[in-house]
Amino acid sequence: MVGVCYYEGMGARRNYKRALDFFQRAYAMGHCRSAYFLGLIHLRGLAGRPDKEKGMQYLQACAEEGDEESIAALAALNAEEQGA
């Protein structure tokens, strides 16, 4: 996935805005895993202002497909909110 290359800086210079674009395209075509990366980008504000609500929505969408990293990220965010 090209978005991962830009997100991780593998074979290309790290560029979160380009990664965001590729992940959005992949997600629009039904690639669930791209929602995980979209969630992280939005939560962390890597391509602009942080947007927790949007980030959580993307993580939730991917978690509903059984993605373990999305499930773990959501659990960590929920624990953080509850002060655990």
C-alpha positions, -999 to 999 in steps of 0.1 A, spaced: 0 0 0 15 33 -11 1 51 19 22 30 42 53 40 23 46 77 29 34 71 65 65 51 75 90 67 52 98 34 34 112 40 0 99 75 0 103 106 22 78 105 51 48 127 41 17 124 61 -4 145 38 4 123 9 -2 92 31 -36 107 41 -45 111 4 -36 75 -5 -53 61 26 -85 80 18 -85 66 -17 -79 31 -5 -107 34 21 -131 47 -5 -123 15 -25 -132 -7 5 -97 -13 20 -104 -16 57 -69 -14 69 -64 21 56 -90 32 82 -65 23 109 -39 47 95 -65 74 88 -75 71 124 -40 76 136 -33 105 113 -65 123 125 -60 115 162 -24 127 162 -29 156 138 -1 144 115 -16 161 84 -32 191 101 -52 197 132 -60 167 155 -95 155 151 -103 130 178 -138 123 167 -129 116 131 -99 95 142 -121 74 165 -147 69 137 -120 55 114 -106 32 141 -141 20 150 -148 12 113 -116 -9 111 -122 -25 145 -156 -36 134 -139 -56 106 -118 -74 133 -85 -54 129 -66 -62 161 -45 -30 161 -76 -8 158 -93 -27 186 -62 -22 208 -59 15 199 -96 21 208 -91 2 241 -61 23 249 -79 55 241 -109 45 262 -86 36 291 -69 70 288 -102 88 289 -112 69 320 -79 77 337 -66 42 338 
